[in-house]
Amino acid sequence: MRNHIRTTALAATALLAALSLTACGGDESGNDGKSDAAAPAASSTANPDTGKAAEDAKETGGGKTDAPAENVSTTSKGSTGGSGNGNGSGSGSGKSSSGATGGGSKSPVTCTGSNTKVTVTKVSRPINHLLLTATNTGSATCYAYHAPALRFDDAQAAFPVLRDSIPQAVVTLEPGQSAYAAIGLSGEPDGQELHKGTHLAVYFTGKANQGSTGAAAELTLPAGTSWGDNGFVTYWQSEMADALTY
């Protein structure tokens, strides 16, 4: 009887020990489970930090979100400001404009022998007349002021100017346009001496009409030309017919 009780007691003790070991293993397994569960939690914590870092970078300009706008502005300056070197500091090829405004237009100048082509021709009417034609060959408008100053061959004085031929306004020549002046080779016959002429120098006058300005035009006179001291030259006219009315 005692042996049976003792055996039973030993069996119960062994069972309790086994249960104790099982409980300990269960605690350890539970701790491991908690550790495994913590890993995803740590990963989840890392993701918000990464998102915050991206937001911080965006707020502090790390993302350079304004760079495209700066590039557009630079391109705009280069295209409208000139040579277009990409940094907005072009030299300004859009001026001509002056050219351009095209280039811009040039300021008017005085007509001279340098910016005009001067010719002299004999006309049938009126008789004893020559016609001077000055054509603007320059790139700017020129003014044919007053009357041309003429010197035949080696004459000591300039040829007389006909004051009655003063035009209503200064003759203005755009490039390619012409001005005209008539030369009366001699006045009314009064026993004046006529001179055979071969060469004619044509001088231009300035606005103040005080002497000549610029280069003279050197011309060869039509064959058989003779001139007298009481001849005349008209003021520059814008129309050929106006010049030949005197």
Secondary structure, 3 states (H helix, E strand, C coil): CHHHHHHHHHHHHHHHHHHHHHHHHHHHHHHHHHHHHHHHHHHHHHHHHHHHHHHHHHHCCCCCCCHHHHHHHHHHHHHHHCCCCCCCCCCCCCCCCCCCCCCCCCCCEECCCCCEEEEEEECCCCCCEEEEEEEECCCCCEEEEEEEEEEECCCCCCCCECHHHCCCCCEEECCCCEEEEEEECCCCCCCCCEEECCEEEEEEECCCCCCEEEEEEEEECCCCCEEECCCEECCCECCHHHHCCC
